Amino acid sequence: MGLIVLDSSIVIALLDPKDLHHEKCFSEYQNAKREENATFFISTISLAESLVGAIKISYEFALNIFAKISEEIGSLIEFKSET
C-alpha cells in the first residue's frame, strides 16, 4: 500500500468515538493497517489541527492525545521553507 498521509479530520474521527465519521474511519484505518508496507504519516500542520479541541479541554489531555497519535501513526512530515 505504501505511504498514507492522514489529514486532521481523519485523526480526529479516529480518536473520537462520538464523531459522525468515527466508525467508517476506524474501519478503513484498520483495513489499511493490515496491508503490506502500509506506512502512516501525519504532517506537523495536521497534528496541530488535531490537537486544537484537546488543548481546549486541558494541556494534560492534549498531551495524552498527542501520545495516542504518536503511538498509532509514529511519523511526522515536517514542513520547511527552503530559501
Chimera marker file (.cmm) of the C-alpha trace (Angstrom):
<marker_set name="trace">
<marker id="1" x="0.000" y="0.000" z="0.000" r="1" g="1" b="0" radius="0.5"/>
<marker id="2" x="2.844" y="2.388" z="0.741" r="1" g="1" b="0" radius="0.5"/>
<marker id="3" x="2.765" y="5.863" z="2.239" r="1" g="1" b="0" radius="0.5"/>
<marker id="4" x="-0.529" y="7.035" z="3.754" r="1" g="1" b="0" radius="0.5"/>
<marker id="5" x="-0.739" y="10.646" z="4.897" r="1" g="1" b="0" radius="0.5"/>
<marker id="6" x="-3.574" y="11.235" z="7.342" r="1" g="1" b="0" radius="0.5"/>
<marker id="7" x="-5.436" y="14.527" z="7.462" r="1" g="1" b="0" radius="0.5"/>
<marker id="8" x="-6.522" y="16.048" z="10.771" r="1" g="1" b="0" radius="0.5"/>
<marker id="9" x="-10.190" y="15.289" z="10.084" r="1" g="1" b="0" radius="0.5"/>
<marker id="10" x="-9.353" y="11.585" z="9.849" r="1" g="1" b="0" radius="0.5"/>
<marker id="11" x="-7.248" y="11.642" z="13.015" r="1" g="1" b="0" radius="0.5"/>
<marker id="12" x="-9.977" y="13.471" z="14.937" r="1" g="1" b="0" radius="0.5"/>
<marker id="13" x="-12.609" y="10.995" z="13.740" r="1" g="1" b="0" radius="0.5"/>
<marker id="14" x="-10.371" y="8.056" z="14.687" r="1" g="1" b="0" radius="0.5"/>
<marker id="15" x="-9.865" y="9.359" z="18.221" r="1" g="1" b="0" radius="0.5"/>
<marker id="16" x="-13.430" y="10.464" z="18.944" r="1" g="1" b="0" radius="0.5"/>
<marker id="17" x="-15.999" y="7.635" z="19.096" r="1" g="1" b="0" radius="0.5"/>
<marker id="18" x="-18.759" y="10.276" z="19.063" r="1" g="1" b="0" radius="0.5"/>
<marker id="19" x="-17.571" y="11.722" z="15.741" r="1" g="1" b="0" radius="0.5"/>
<marker id="20" x="-20.005" y="11.190" z="12.866" r="1" g="1" b="0" radius="0.5"/>
<marker id="21" x="-17.260" y="9.560" z="10.766" r="1" g="1" b="0" radius="0.5"/>
<marker id="22" x="-15.592" y="7.506" z="13.505" r="1" g="1" b="0" radius="0.5"/>
<marker id="23" x="-16.875" y="4.065" z="12.500" r="1" g="1" b="0" radius="0.5"/>
<marker id="24" x="-16.022" y="4.451" z="8.810" r="1" g="1" b="0" radius="0.5"/>
<marker id="25" x="-12.604" y="5.987" z="9.503" r="1" g="1" b="0" radius="0.5"/>
<marker id="26" x="-11.776" y="3.364" z="12.103" r="1" g="1" b="0" radius="0.5"/>
<marker id="27" x="-12.794" y="0.536" z="9.770" r="1" g="1" b="0" radius="0.5"/>
<marker id="28" x="-10.775" y="1.914" z="6.851" r="1" g="1" b="0" radius="0.5"/>
<marker id="29" x="-7.794" y="2.593" z="9.103" r="1" g="1" b="0" radius="0.5"/>
<marker id="30" x="-7.837" y="-0.989" z="10.410" r="1" g="1" b="0" radius="0.5"/>
<marker id="31" x="-8.069" y="-2.328" z="6.857" r="1" g="1" b="0" radius="0.5"/>
<marker id="32" x="-5.152" y="-0.159" z="5.750" r="1" g="1" b="0" radius="0.5"/>
<marker id="33" x="-3.041" y="-1.277" z="8.746" r="1" g="1" b="0" radius="0.5"/>
<marker id="34" x="-3.390" y="-4.882" z="7.561" r="1" g="1" b="0" radius="0.5"/>
<marker id="35" x="-1.968" y="-4.031" z="4.142" r="1" g="1" b="0" radius="0.5"/>
<marker id="36" x="1.648" y="-4.905" z="3.480" r="1" g="1" b="0" radius="0.5"/>
<marker id="37" x="4.054" y="-1.949" z="3.534" r="1" g="1" b="0" radius="0.5"/>
<marker id="38" x="1.425" y="0.482" z="4.852" r="1" g="1" b="0" radius="0.5"/>
<marker id="39" x="3.218" y="3.392" z="6.490" r="1" g="1" b="0" radius="0.5"/>
<marker id="40" x="1.219" y="6.152" z="8.148" r="1" g="1" b="0" radius="0.5"/>
<marker id="41" x="2.327" y="9.758" z="8.435" r="1" g="1" b="0" radius="0.5"/>
<marker id="42" x="0.772" y="12.980" z="9.639" r="1" g="1" b="0" radius="0.5"/>
<marker id="43" x="2.042" y="16.446" z="8.807" r="1" g="1" b="0" radius="0.5"/>
<marker id="44" x="3.025" y="18.740" z="11.625" r="1" g="1" b="0" radius="0.5"/>
<marker id="45" x="0.242" y="21.052" z="10.456" r="1" g="1" b="0" radius="0.5"/>
<marker id="46" x="-2.398" y="18.302" z="10.646" r="1" g="1" b="0" radius="0.5"/>
<marker id="47" x="-1.055" y="17.257" z="14.036" r="1" g="1" b="0" radius="0.5"/>
<marker id="48" x="-1.526" y="20.790" z="15.357" r="1" g="1" b="0" radius="0.5"/>
<marker id="49" x="-5.044" y="20.920" z="13.912" r="1" g="1" b="0" radius="0.5"/>
<marker id="50" x="-5.840" y="17.591" z="15.564" r="1" g="1" b="0" radius="0.5"/>
<marker id="51" x="-4.872" y="18.945" z="18.975" r="1" g="1" b="0" radius="0.5"/>
<marker id="52" x="-6.968" y="22.143" z="18.947" r="1" g="1" b="0" radius="0.5"/>
<marker id="53" x="-10.008" y="20.563" z="20.597" r="1" g="1" b="0" radius="0.5"/>
<marker id="54" x="-7.880" y="18.663" z="23.093" r="1" g="1" b="0" radius="0.5"/>
<marker id="55" x="-5.967" y="21.731" z="24.267" r="1" g="1" b="0" radius="0.5"/>
<marker id="56" x="-9.276" y="23.487" z="24.926" r="1" g="1" b="0" radius="0.5"/>
<marker id="57" x="-10.033" y="20.758" z="27.465" r="1" g="1" b="0" radius="0.5"/>
<marker id="58" x="-6.610" y="20.827" z="29.136" r="1" g="1" b="0" radius="0.5"/>
<marker id="59" x="-2.913" y="20.732" z="28.426" r="1" g="1" b="0" radius="0.5"/>
<marker id="60" x="-2.644" y="17.282" z="30.024" r="1" g="1" b="0" radius="0.5"/>
<marker id="61" x="-5.476" y="15.960" z="27.843" r="1" g="1" b="0" radius="0.5"/>
<marker id="62" x="-3.722" y="17.329" z="24.751" r="1" g="1" b="0" radius="0.5"/>
<marker id="63" x="-0.509" y="15.559" z="25.785" r="1" g="1" b="0" radius="0.5"/>
<marker id="64" x="-2.437" y="12.294" z="26.127" r="1" g="1" b="0" radius="0.5"/>
<marker id="65" x="-3.963" y="12.748" z="22.665" r="1" g="1" b="0" radius="0.5"/>
<marker id="66" x="-0.527" y="13.560" z="21.255" r="1" g="1" b="0" radius="0.5"/>
<marker id="67" x="0.819" y="10.346" z="22.797" r="1" g="1" b="0" radius="0.5"/>
<marker id="68" x="-2.008" y="8.321" z="21.210" r="1" g="1" b="0" radius="0.5"/>
<marker id="69" x="-1.354" y="9.885" z="17.811" r="1" g="1" b="0" radius="0.5"/>
<marker id="70" x="2.397" y="9.286" z="18.128" r="1" g="1" b="0" radius="0.5"/>
<marker id="71" x="1.853" y="5.680" z="19.160" r="1" g="1" b="0" radius="0.5"/>
<marker id="72" x="-0.531" y="4.907" z="16.287" r="1" g="1" b="0" radius="0.5"/>
<marker id="73" x="0.990" y="6.927" z="13.485" r="1" g="1" b="0" radius="0.5"/>
<marker id="74" x="4.554" y="7.351" z="14.587" r="1" g="1" b="0" radius="0.5"/>
<marker id="75" x="5.977" y="9.515" z="11.815" r="1" g="1" b="0" radius="0.5"/>
<marker id="76" x="5.659" y="13.233" z="11.241" r="1" g="1" b="0" radius="0.5"/>
<marker id="77" x="6.180" y="15.043" z="7.977" r="1" g="1" b="0" radius="0.5"/>
<marker id="78" x="7.881" y="18.319" z="8.790" r="1" g="1" b="0" radius="0.5"/>
<marker id="79" x="7.263" y="21.277" z="6.539" r="1" g="1" b="0" radius="0.5"/>
<marker id="80" x="10.264" y="23.512" z="5.983" r="1" g="1" b="0" radius="0.5"/>
<marker id="81" x="10.684" y="26.626" z="3.945" r="1" g="1" b="0" radius="0.5"/>
<marker id="82" x="13.537" y="26.339" z="1.506" r="1" g="1" b="0" radius="0.5"/>
<marker id="83" x="15.172" y="29.666" z="0.633" r="1" g="1" b="0" radius="0.5"/>
<link id1="1" id2="2" r="1" g="1" b="0" radius="0.2"/>
<link id1="2" id2="3" r="1" g="1" b="0" radius="0.2"/>
<link id1="3" id2="4" r="1" g="1" b="0" radius="0.2"/>
<link id1="4" id2="5" r="1" g="1" b="0" radius="0.2"/>
<link id1="5" id2="6" r="1" g="1" b="0" radius="0.2"/>
<link id1="6" id2="7" r="1" g="1" b="0" radius="0.2"/>
<link id1="7" id2="8" r="1" g="1" b="0" radius="0.2"/>
<link id1="8" id2="9" r="1" g="1" b="0" radius="0.2"/>
<link id1="9" id2="10" r="1" g="1" b="0" radius="0.2"/>
<link id1="10" id2="11" r="1" g="1" b="0" radius="0.2"/>
<link id1="11" id2="12" r="1" g="1" b="0" radius="0.2"/>
<link id1="12" id2="13" r="1" g="1" b="0" radius="0.2"/>
<link id1="13" id2="14" r="1" g="1" b="0" radius="0.2"/>
<link id1="14" id2="15" r="1" g="1" b="0" radius="0.2"/>
<link id1="15" id2="16" r="1" g="1" b="0" radius="0.2"/>
<link id1="16" id2="17" r="1" g="1" b="0" radius="0.2"/>
<link id1="17" id2="18" r="1" g="1" b="0" radius="0.2"/>
<link id1="18" id2="19" r="1" g="1" b="0" radius="0.2"/>
<link id1="19" id2="20" r="1" g="1" b="0" radius="0.2"/>
<link id1="20" id2="21" r="1" g="1" b="0" radius="0.2"/>
<link id1="21" id2="22" r="1" g="1" b="0" radius="0.2"/>
<link id1="22" id2="23" r="1" g="1" b="0" radius="0.2"/>
<link id1="23" id2="24" r="1" g="1" b="0" radius="0.2"/>
<link id1="24" id2="25" r="1" g="1" b="0" radius="0.2"/>
<link id1="25" id2="26" r="1" g="1" b="0" radius="0.2"/>
<link id1="26" id2="27" r="1" g="1" b="0" radius="0.2"/>
<link id1="27" id2="28" r="1" g="1" b="0" radius="0.2"/>
<link id1="28" id2="29" r="1" g="1" b="0" radius="0.2"/>
<link id1="29" id2="30" r="1" g="1" b="0" radius="0.2"/>
<link id1="30" id2="31" r="1" g="1" b="0" radius="0.2"/>
<link id1="31" id2="32" r="1" g="1" b="0" radius="0.2"/>
<link id1="32" id2="33" r="1" g="1" b="0" radius="0.2"/>
<link id1="33" id2="34" r="1" g="1" b="0" radius="0.2"/>
<link id1="34" id2="35" r="1" g="1" b="0" radius="0.2"/>
<link id1="35" id2="36" r="1" g="1" b="0" radius="0.2"/>
<link id1="36" id2="37" r="1" g="1" b="0" radius="0.2"/>
<link id1="37" id2="38" r="1" g="1" b="0" radius="0.2"/>
<link id1="38" id2="39" r="1" g="1" b="0" radius="0.2"/>
<link id1="39" id2="40" r="1" g="1" b="0" radius="0.2"/>
<link id1="40" id2="41" r="1" g="1" b="0" radius="0.2"/>
<link id1="41" id2="42" r="1" g="1" b="0" radius="0.2"/>
<link id1="42" id2="43" r="1" g="1" b="0" radius="0.2"/>
<link id1="43" id2="44" r="1" g="1" b="0" radius="0.2"/>
<link id1="44" id2="45" r="1" g="1" b="0" radius="0.2"/>
<link id1="45" id2="46" r="1" g="1" b="0" radius="0.2"/>
<link id1="46" id2="47" r="1" g="1" b="0" radius="0.2"/>
<link id1="47" id2="48" r="1" g="1" b="0" radius="0.2"/>
<link id1="48" id2="49" r="1" g="1" b="0" radius="0.2"/>
<link id1="49" id2="50" r="1" g="1" b="0" radius="0.2"/>
<link id1="50" id2="51" r="1" g="1" b="0" radius="0.2"/>
<link id1="51" id2="52" r="1" g="1" b="0" radius="0.2"/>
<link id1="52" id2="53" r="1" g="1" b="0" radius="0.2"/>
<link id1="53" id2="54" r="1" g="1" b="0" radius="0.2"/>
<link id1="54" id2="55" r="1" g="1" b="0" radius="0.2"/>
<link id1="55" id2="56" r="1" g="1" b="0" radius="0.2"/>
<link id1="56" id2="57" r="1" g="1" b="0" radius="0.2"/>
<link id1="57" id2="58" r="1" g="1" b="0" radius="0.2"/>
<link id1="58" id2="59" r="1" g="1" b="0" radius="0.2"/>
<link id1="59" id2="60" r="1" g="1" b="0" radius="0.2"/>
<link id1="60" id2="61" r="1" g="1" b="0" radius="0.2"/>
<link id1="61" id2="62" r="1" g="1" b="0" radius="0.2"/>
<link id1="62" id2="63" r="1" g="1" b="0" radius="0.2"/>
<link id1="63" id2="64" r="1" g="1" b="0" radius="0.2"/>
<link id1="64" id2="65" r="1" g="1" b="0" radius="0.2"/>
<link id1="65" id2="66" r="1" g="1" b="0" radius="0.2"/>
<link id1="66" id2="67" r="1" g="1" b="0" radius="0.2"/>
<link id1="67" id2="68" r="1" g="1" b="0" radius="0.2"/>
<link id1="68" id2="69" r="1" g="1" b="0" radius="0.2"/>
<link id1="69" id2="70" r="1" g="1" b="0" radius="0.2"/>
<link id1="70" id2="71" r="1" g="1" b="0" radius="0.2"/>
<link id1="71" id2="72" r="1" g="1" b="0" radius="0.2"/>
<link id1="72" id2="73" r="1" g="1" b="0" radius="0.2"/>
<link id1="73" id2="74" r="1" g="1" b="0" radius="0.2"/>
<link id1="74" id2="75" r="1" g="1" b="0" radius="0.2"/>
<link id1="75" id2="76" r="1" g="1" b="0" radius="0.2"/>
<link id1="76" id2="77" r="1" g="1" b="0" radius="0.2"/>
<link id1="77" id2="78" r="1" g="1" b="0" radius="0.2"/>
<link id1="78" id2="79" r="1" g="1" b="0" radius="0.2"/>
<link id1="79" id2="80" r="1" g="1" b="0" radius="0.2"/>
<link id1="80" id2="81" r="1" g="1" b="0" radius="0.2"/>
<link id1="81" id2="82" r="1" g="1" b="0" radius="0.2"/>
<link id1="82" id2="83" r="1" g="1" b="0" radius="0.2"/>
</marker_set>
